[in-house]
Amino acid sequence: MKTAISIPDDVFAGAERLAHRTKRSRSDIYSAAVREYVARHSGDAVTEAMNSALERVGVDDAADAFVSVAARSTLERVEW
């Protein structure tokens, strides 16, 4: 698919240098960048899928307690 976008001159120049240095097309560079950005920001989709799966299979109280403790422990280690 073709599209037209506006980007700052410095971003364009950096992408041009990268494309030249890596012998890749400009389209390939931009596609890879957008693909990576989408992957990094689609955590909500993963969470929603996991929640949906857990609802379908059911979760007992012991598992809920474990998940709750594990989630708190994980959040304490993550730097936002």
C-alpha positions in Angstrom: 0.0 0.0 0.0 1.2 3.5 -0.7 0.7 6.4 1.6 2.0 9.9 2.0 3.2 11.2 5.4 4.9 14.2 6.8 7.9 13.8 9.0 10.5 16.1 10.3 13.6 16.7 8.2 16.0 15.2 10.8 14.0 12.0 10.9 13.9 11.7 7.1 17.7 12.3 7.0 18.3 9.7 9.6 16.2 7.2 7.8 18.0 7.9 4.5 21.4 7.4 6.1 20.2 4.1 7.7 18.7 2.9 4.4 21.9 3.7 2.5 24.2 2.2 5.2 22.2 -1.0 5.5 21.4 -1.2 1.7 17.7 -1.4 2.4 14.9 0.6 0.7 13.3 3.6 2.4 10.0 1.7 2.4 11.6 -1.2 4.2 13.1 1.1 6.8 9.8 2.9 7.5 7.8 -0.4 7.5 10.1 -2.0 10.0 9.9 1.1 12.2 6.1 1.2 12.2 5.9 -2.6 12.8 8.2 -2.2 15.8 6.3 0.7 17.2 3.0 -1.1 16.8 4.4 -4.2 18.5 5.7 -2.1 21.5 2.4 -0.4 21.9 0.0 -3.3 21.5 0.3 -4.6 25.1 -3.4 -3.8 25.7 -4.3 -6.2 22.9 -2.3 -9.0 24.6 -3.8 -8.2 28.0 -7.3 -8.3 26.6 -6.7 -11.6 24.9 -5.3 -13.1 28.1 -8.3 -11.8 30.1 -10.7 -13.2 27.6 -9.0 -16.6 27.7 -9.0 -16.7 31.5 -12.7 -15.8 31.5 -13.4 -18.7 29.1 -11.5 -21.3 31.1 -12.4 -20.0 34.5 -9.9 -19.2 37.3 -10.2 -20.5 40.9 -9.7 -18.4 44.0 -6.2 -19.8 44.7 -5.1 -18.8 41.2 -6.6 -15.4 41.5 -4.6 -14.8 44.7 -1.4 -16.0 43.1 -1.9 -13.8 40.0 -2.7 -10.8 42.2 0.5 -11.2 44.2 2.6 -11.9 41.1 1.2 -8.8 39.4 2.0 -6.6 42.3 5.5 -8.0 42.5 6.0 -7.4 38.8 4.7 -3.9 38.9 7.0 -3.0 41.8 10.0 -4.0 39.6 8.9 -2.1 36.5 10.1 1.4 36.1 7.5 3.5 34.5 
